[in-house]
Amino acid sequence: MTSFNFTSDLLVEWSPLSQQYANGKVLGYTIYYRDYNYFWSPHNSVNTSSPSPTRFTLKGLKPAHEYVIAVAAFTSKGVGPWSAHKYAITGMF
């Protein structure tokens, strides 16, 4: 019998926003995510605390489940446009 361990964590990585596109100094990033199976569900969000590094682990998600994710930089003037949506699945190890 095979036993699987599922993880409810999801590592999100992105490229930093070029300063030429920022409306001020980048203070951090907002990660938007929602359950892939529920198209009309609202996005959850989490802010990173700094503009670097450009990776963040979402914790406490549903194991072996698909999510839709987007990232946006923010400055003192507010949040910029979202990145294209990407699809990711919490995994097994």
Buried (B, 14 or more C-beta within 10 A) or exposed (E): EEEEEEBBEBEBEBEEBEEEEBEEEBBBBBBBBBBBEEEEEEBEEEEBEEBEEBEBEBEEBEBEBEBBBBBBBBBEEEBBEBBEBEEBEBBEE
